[in-house]
Amino acid sequence: MGSIWTPAFAGESGVGMAGGLKIYATRLTRSLITLPTGRGWAVCLAISSVTLAGMGLLLGFSTGLYRLTPTQPDLLQRMALVFFIPALGEEIIFRGLLVPALHEKTEAVWPIRISVTLYVFWHVLEALTFLPGAASVFLRPDFLLCCGVLGLGCALMRHITGSLWPAVLLHWALVVIWQTWLGGVSALA
């Protein structure tokens, strides 16, 4: 059985650093080529609904983090950019590599906790380094809590389905909505 740092896949063994890297490369590759079953998509819809309710209703609107704004211009360009950065890029790192799928012989609780924690701290690092214009939002406790809720929802979908794509789609949709209609573009100025 694998530890939280070196997952074991059925029929595979990795020794040392090269073996560990192979395991993570295999995990990522499998997460990118796997699509959820119909039941998996239904579970993802339920997780997405809870994630959206937690981020939007319980946190974002109640704290003033989210506010309805006029539609921002360049929607198609934003949709394309957000798909690659942050959705796909962050999901590859924080869920594709770090979160094991159910079929792996690895405990998932700690990898999910680590994934969510690193994802939240990633936004702090962004605000303090290469996105200083976003610091007024990215360093808000309610924003970071929303990041944690999104990270957990994405990690659960990745773990349950074995696929990275539901997490990418949820991440993409929520960032596009935030930037386009809920004041997010001004946060990135």
C-alpha positions in Angstrom: 0.0 0.0 0.0 1.3 3.5 -0.8 1.9 6.2 1.6 0.5 9.7 1.3 3.6 10.7 -0.7 4.1 7.7 -2.9 0.9 6.3 -4.2 0.8 2.7 -5.4 -1.0 1.7 -8.5 -2.0 -1.9 -9.0 0.7 -3.7 -10.8 3.3 -0.9 -10.4 6.2 -0.5 -8.1 8.4 2.6 -7.8 11.7 2.7 -6.0 13.4 5.9 -5.1 12.8 9.3 -6.7 12.6 8.0 -10.2 9.8 5.6 -9.2 8.0 8.4 -7.3 8.2 10.7 -10.4 6.8 7.9 -12.6 3.9 7.3 -10.2 3.0 11.0 -10.2 3.3 11.1 -14.0 1.1 8.1 -14.3 -1.4 9.6 -11.9 -1.6 12.8 -13.9 -1.8 11.0 -17.3 -4.6 8.8 -16.0 -6.5 11.8 -14.6 -6.3 13.5 -18.1 -7.4 10.5 -20.1 -10.2 9.3 -17.8 -13.7 10.6 -18.2 -16.3 10.1 -15.5 -19.1 7.6 -15.9 -22.7 8.8 -16.0 -22.9 8.2 -12.3 -19.6 10.0 -11.8 -21.0 13.1 -13.6 -24.1 13.0 -11.4 -21.9 12.9 -8.3 -19.9 15.9 -9.8 -23.1 17.8 -10.3 -24.0 17.3 -6.7 -20.5 18.3 -5.5 -20.6 21.3 -7.8 -24.0 22.4 -6.4 -22.7 22.2 -2.8 -19.5 24.0 -3.8 -21.4 26.8 -5.6 -23.8 27.2 -2.6 -20.9 27.3 -0.2 -18.9 29.8 -2.2 -21.7 32.0 -3.4 -24.6 32.0 -0.9 -22.8 31.3 2.3 -19.5 33.2 1.7 -19.3 35.4 -1.3 -22.6 37.3 -1.3 -22.9 37.4 2.5 -19.5 39.0 3.0 -19.6 41.3 0.1 -16.8 39.5 -1.8 -19.2 38.9 -4.7 -21.4 41.7 -6.0 -23.4 41.8 -9.2 -21.7 43.9 -11.8 -22.4 44.7 -15.4 -21.1 42.1 -17.8 -17.4 42.7 -18.4 -16.2 42.9 -22.0 -14.1 40.3 -23.9 -16.0 37.3 -22.5 -14.8 34.9 -25.2 -11.2 35.9 -24.7 -11.6 35.5 -20.9 -13.3 32.1 -21.3 -10.3 30.8 -23.3 -7.7 32.3 -21.0 -9.3 31.2 -17.8 -9.6 27.6 -19.2 -5.8 27.4 -19.4 -4.8 29.7 -16.6 -6.0 29.2 -13.8 -8.4 26.2 -14.4 -6.3 23.6 -16.2 -2.9 24.8 -14.9 -3.9 24.8 -11.3 -6.0 21.7 -11.5 -3.0 19.8 -13.0 -0.8 20.7 -10.1 -3.2 20.7 -7.1 -5.5 17.9 -8.1 -4.0 16.0 -11.0 -0.7 15.3 -9.3 -1.6 15.5 -5.6 -5.0 13.8 -5.3 -5.2 10.1 -5.7 -8.1 8.5 -7.5 -10.3 5.9 -5.8 -8.6 3.1 -7.7 -5.2 3.9 -6.3 -4.1 1.9 -3.2 -3.5 5.2 -1.3 -5.1 6.9 1.6 -6.8 10.1 0.2 -7.6 12.2 3.3 -4.1 13.6 3.8 -3.4 14.2 0.1 -6.7 16.1 -0.2 -5.9 18.2 2.9 -2.5 19.0 1.5 -3.9 19.8 -1.9 -6.5 22.2 -0.5 -4.0 23.9 1.8 -1.4 24.4 -0.9 -4.1 25.7 -3.2 -5.2 28.3 -0.7 -1.6 29.3 0.1 -0.9 29.5 -3.7 -3.3 32.5 -3.9 -1.5 34.2 -1.0 1.8 33.7 -2.8 0.3 35.1 -6.0 -0.9 38.2 -4.2 2.4 38.8 -2.6 4.5 38.2 -5.7 3.3 38.5 -9.3 -0.3 39.6 -8.8 0.1 42.5 -6.3 -2.9 44.2 -7.9 -5.1 41.3 -6.7 -3.8 41.5 -3.1 -6.8 43.4 -1.8 -9.0 40.5 -2.8 -6.7 37.5 -2.7 -5.7 38.2 0.9 -9.2 38.5 2.2 -10.2 35.7 4.6 -13.5 35.2 2.8 -11.7 34.9 -0.6 -9.3 32.3 0.8 -12.1 30.4 2.4 -13.8 30.4 -1.0 -10.6 29.0 -2.5 -10.7 26.3 0.1 -14.3 25.4 -0.7 -13.5 25.3 -4.4 -10.3 23.3 -3.8 -12.1 20.7 -1.7 -14.9 20.4 -4.2 -12.4 19.9 -7.1 -10.4 17.4 -5.0 -13.4 15.3 -4.2 -14.5 15.2 -7.8 -11.0 14.2 -8.9 -10.7 11.5 -6.2 -14.2 10.0 -6.8 -14.1 10.0 -10.6 -10.4 9.6 -11.3 -10.8 12.3 -13.9 -9.4 15.8 -13.8 -12.0 17.2 -16.2 -14.9 17.8 -13.9 -12.6 19.8 -11.6 -11.2 21.8 -14.5 -14.8 22.6 -15.7 -16.0 23.6 -12.3 -12.9 25.8 -11.7 -13.2 27.3 -15.1 -16.9 28.1 -14.8 -16.7 29.7 -11.4 -13.7 31.9 -12.3 -15.4 33.0 -15.5 -18.6 33.8 -13.6 -16.7 35.7 -10.9 -14.7 37.7 -13.4 -17.6 38.4 -15.7 -20.5 39.2 -13.4 -19.4 39.2 -9.8 -16.7 41.9 -9.6 -13.6 39.6 -10.2 -12.1 41.6 -13.0 -11.6 44.6 -10.7 -9.8 42.3 -8.3 -7.2 41.5 -10.8 -6.4 45.1 -11.8 
